[in-house]
Amino acid sequence: MDEMHFFLGMLISLFVIADPFGMVPVFLSLTDGAERKWCNRQARKCAINVFILMTVFFLGGSWVLEFFGFTVHAVELAGGLIVGSIGWSCMNPKPPLSDTEHAECRERADVSFVPLAMPIIAGPGAIAVLLTKASHLHNDDASLLAWGLGMVAILAVTISTWVCFRGADIVHKCLGPSGLKAMTRIVGFILICIAAQMVIDGVVGLIHDHFPDVLVKSS
């Protein structure tokens, strides 16, 4: 396994799915009017929660699949559909939270776990990618270096989330509403491409496992 190729693929996939820059307006709306110290604490706790969630699903991903009896190809297919829907929603942006959900979150004393960490940053799309990557590493008997680089990718996304939320006002002023919308649409297109590749890998893997003669005849 090419560890660096795996690292870059995982880092890019997680970063565009988490989209910390695009979630800055959500963070600002949930913390509007609050004290700066409380906002900074929410940004820090959110990053910690994201790191814990992603680490659990990455390191325990293969055991999760074995427990439920899922194959990696099934996760690739399901994950591709989820990531594709996220990408489509980015291309046609809508508020990630409804007015009712937003009002409920504003009443919470802590928004760092729900909804910021889960499901906004470490949501179903990120979990699908983590399960898929972990399963590939487990099936390929990957080295500790590959697992370590996966953890570095998670840490990089976590730090990016903390930086974006900690400096949310600065990010919003620098990019502006138009810049954030443009970035969101670019991220959406990349997500759709990632989703297409996940679905292709899943379909090819399923055909290889259940209908190997089809691939032999086509080759």
N, C-alpha and C positions, 0 to 999 in steps of 0.2 A: 504493500500500500504506500502511495506517495503521501507522506504525512503533511507536507506543506500544501498540497492540492486539497487535501481533506480539510485542513485548518482554514484556508481561504474560503472554501465552499461553505463551511459551517458558519464562519464569521459573517459573510455577506448575507447568507440566508437569514440568520437570526437578526442581523441589524435591520434589514429592510422590513422584516415581519414585525419586529418590535417598534420600529420607526419612532425613536424617542424625539426627534425633531418635530415630526408631525403631531405628536401628542402634547406638545407644549401648550397649545391653546386649551386643551382639556384640563391640564394641570392648573393653568391660570384661572380657569372658570371655577374649578373646585376649591381653590384657595383664595378667591377674590375677597378682599377686605380683611383677611387674616393677618396676624402679626408676622413679620419677616422671620422671626425665630421659629415660629410654628411651621411656616412654609418650608424652611430649610430642614427641619426635623422630618417633615413628611417626605421630602425628596430623599433624605438619607435612608429612612426606614423603607421606602418603596424600593430603592436600589438593593438593600439587604434582602428584602422579601423576594425580589426578582432573582437574585443570585441563588437563594436557597431553593426556590421552586425549580429553576432550570437545572441546578445541580442534581436534585433528586430525580427528575425525569431522565437526565442524561446518564447518570451512573446506574440508576435502577431500571432503565428503559427495557433492557433485554429480559429482565425478570418479570416486568409488567406484562410484556407480550407473551411470555411463556405461561404466566398465570392464567391469562384470559384465552390462551390458545390462538392468538393472532399471529399471522406470518408477517414478515417485514414488507412483503409485496402488498398485502392488504392495507398496511399502515401507509405505504407510499401512495396507494390509490386514494384512500380516505383523506390523507394529509394533502394530496394534490388538489382535491376538490375543495377542502377548507381554505388552503392558501389561495386558490384561484378565486374563491368568493371574496376573500379579504382584498385581493388585488383589484377585483371588479368594483368593490365598494370604494376603493381609493381612487379609481378612475372616475367614479360617480359619487363624490364625497357626500356623506350624510353625517350628522352628529353621532359619535360613538355611543352616546347615552341619550335616551329619550328625556323629555322634560320632566316626567315623573321620577325617573331614575336619578336625574341630576338633582332634583329637589331633595330626594331621599339622601343622596350622598352629601349634600351640603349640610344636612342635619347631623351627620356622623361626627364624632369627636376625632376619628382617625380614618383617613381615606387612603393610607399608604398600601394596605393590602387589597381591600376591595373598595373601589374598582381599579386603582392604579396598577398594582402589581398583577392582579388577576381580576378581570380578563384583558385589560388594556395592553399591558406590555408582554407578560408571559401568558398569553392566551392560547386557544386551541391550535392556532397555526404554529406558534413556537414549539408547543409540546409535540406536535406531529413531526416537526423537523428533528427535535431532540431524540424522539423514539426511533426515528429512521436511522439517524447517524449512529446512535448507540447500538442498534441491531447490526448494522454493517460492521462496526468495530468488533462486536462480539462474534459474529459469524466468521470474520476473517482472522480471528485470533490476533488482533492488532497489538502493537507494542505499547508499552507504557507511555512512550513519547506521544503517540497519537491520542491517547486518552488525556494526557497532560495538555496537549495543544487544544483539545476540545474544551477543557476547563479554562484555558486562556481566552478562547473565543467568548465563552460565557462571561468571564470577568470583564472583557473589553466592552461587551454590550451593557453590562451592569454599570460600569464607570461612565459610559456615554449617557445612560439614562440619568444617572445622578448629576452629571455636569449640565445636561440640558434642563432638568427640572430645577436645579439649584440656581442656574442663570436664566430662568425662563423669561424674565422680563427683557434681558439683553438679547436673547435669541429672537424673541418676538419683534423687538425693535429693529434688529439687523435684517431679518428676512422679510418682515412685514406680512400682512395677510396674503398678498399676491405671491410672494416667494414661498410661503408655506404651502399654498395650494398647488403651485407648480411642482414643488418637491414631492408632494403627496401623489400627484399624478405620475411622476417619474417612478416613484416607488411602486405604485400600482402596476405599471407595465412590467417592471422587473419581477414582481411577485407572480404575475400571470405566466411569465416565462419559466420561473422556478416551478410553478404548479404544473405546467405542461410537461416539464422534464420528469417530475415526480410521477405523474400519471403514466408517461411512456415507460419509465423504469419499472413501475408496478405491473403494467400489462405484459411487458416482455418477460418479467420474472415469473408471473403466473403462467404464461404460455410455456415457458421453459420447464416449470415444475410439473404441470398437468398435461401438457400436449407437446412433449419434446420432439415428436415426429414432425410437427409443423415447421419448427425451426430447421430441422435437418433437411427437409424437402426444399425449403426456401433458399437454403444456402447451396 
